[in-house]
Amino acid sequence: MSRQDSIGVSEAEIAVHWQEEKLYYPSTSFIAQANMTDATLFDRFSLDNFPECFKEYADLLTWDKYWHTTLDTSDAPCFKWFVGGRLNASYNCVDRHLAENRNKAAFIWVSEQENEPDVVLTYQELYVRVNEFAALLQDYCGLKAGDRVTIHMPMVPELPITMLACARLGVIHSVVFGGFSGRACGERISDSGSSVLVTMDAYYRNGQLLNHKEKADEAVHIAASEDQIVKHVLVWQRYPGKYSASTPMVEERDVFVNDLVKKYRGQRVEPVSMPAEAPLFLMYTSGTTGRPKGCQHGTGGYLSYVAGTTKYVQDIHPNDVYWCMADIGWITGHSYIVYGPLSLGATSVLFEGVPTYPDAGRPWRIAERLNVNIFHTAPTTIRMLRKAGPDEPNKYNFNFKHMTTVGEPIEPAVWKWYHEVIGKGKAAIVDTWWQTETGGFLCSTMPALHPMKPGSAGPAMPGIHPLILDEDGNPIPAGAGKAGNIVIQNPWPGQFQTIWGDRDRFVRTYFGKYNKNAHSTDWRDWPYFPGDASMQAEDGYFRILGRVDDVINVAGHRLGTKELESACLLVPEVAEAAVVPVADEVKGKMPEIYISLKPGFTASKEIEQKVIQAIDTSIGKIARPKHVWIVPDMPKTRSGKIMRRVLAAVSNGMDVGDVTTLANPEVVASVKKMVQGEGGEADFYG
Ligand code: WT7
């Protein structure tokens, strides 16, 4: 059996096949103002100058104590950066900007309700609120450095305040995307060992004020079932002084932060000077087995890397208005809304809602009103806005000098619309390829130094040295026209430190494939394997094709197919479940679900609905399948393995290949008929 059969189906296999595209050059006016125009940068960050080159990023920060060892490999592949150094992330993101920029906006928060006023948080106000909340965490919750706190919040100013208050104390925060279910949050509380959950009563989404507090109760309940007791649930109020959820508060356990924090008015908490390698936060992401992985990011390395890449790739200057329309609950928000921009003292827009409410002109009205000039979003959002209102951007007077796309491969046609219609033919675009695990960008053009190529992330970042390897570890040269597994040959400061509580899984998942000496302390023996397929063009640009493992990238976010399959099996009628990625015009990929039923049950809409409901409650609406197909049987190998690859081919209207060796080849024809209709091909985007 080939490796592909044993791991299911690879997204890379259903990747769209693109032509080589022509290059687009940044404008002279963009180049004239850019933070990075020095091409010798890449020489300074060559492998010969590794690891000392990263001092250039670390020097963007304020250190309490300078480090003595840039890279310590003694516990490879758990690499330690800037060892001996001490710093505090909250000090670097807040306090150090006060002397010069006390009155500058750190965040401009925009409600989804268009008639509600913005909340502008200056660096001074951010400082005060972070301190007061840190005092509360310390005094009321008894938290200290190294403890974990789970944060399950929507896009409100209180979210970065909460994160920075944790960072001030050296408390490790674990932010769970607000759209995830209570169950998903509870599992993460339990895995991280958090005894405090910070949440909010309600928030707006698509014009509706959603009850978010009810998820906290579910989360605490799930955590308790795994023996993790949550002592305090701290509830921020969307409208301070008013409770906007119908779920009762639990006495002793639940408290309104807005009331309690008044007790700490005027209090200041000395930022705890943390060792550079102390964990700053955990961020959970999906892997190939059911359990999500808590990616542990360190303080000094991570902050240096996001400061450097924000400055040079996001090209933020003191007077820019920067808007990253991601959610802080994902790594993009952590790195490029909170830690990167704040470490540079920048001004960011925070938006509560969805970009298409009340209509697809909303983002452009915000951009026009606030004079946003740097814009950052994902292909799925670009596709959605293009579909909902292709001419909408032309109606508004906004001008972006720079735009980012992140999270999944972008189709050249979509890239061109982004450039021409949103960027008005002028903006420099960076297509940034990276992951939750990598902390910051791995591949992207340097906006004033490199031309752009639609559909290609571009060359590697300074100090990042990728290679494309075949299954046996032989390099595939640039321009060979062949795809392979992209690896990064060297460690870098933004790289996560380990999987929380599971070093073995960390080593196995990210290094197991290409490491030849498990005892080596030489970083050269530990190429990092991100799990993406890629091709390198002759000019060195990398094109990312998609995931090689059984993880589906939905709207730029990874979902483990095993997690979805386990959710399906919670439905009593379901015997077997298989989840495959299917191309979707807006979301890029969506999960499509095949189930077979236990004997005695017949297919029905009710069962389909139950499956969808099970996924909503286990993971959240983000994982909603495109279709649920109830099939008489699953195509299987003779050893009884479900052939997900065959199902994926059917779902995507592709050739199923030779199925004669299957145990039940006749099943394929009936499944195909059900999904694609009589003789017809499925609607395939690409
Ligand atoms: C996976 C990481 C990057 C932060 C948000 C998602 C895919 C990411 C690109 C890009 C093609 C991309 C990869 C990667 N991906 N950026 N510019 N072009 N693919 O973080 O949830 O950890 O997902 O997203 O497959 O492995 P994540």
Residues whose N, C-alpha, C, O or C-beta is under 5 A from the ligand:
A	BS01	WT7	T332 T405 V406 G407 E408 P409 D431 T432 W433 W434 Q435 T436 E437 A457 P530 D532 I544 G546 R547 G556 H557 R558
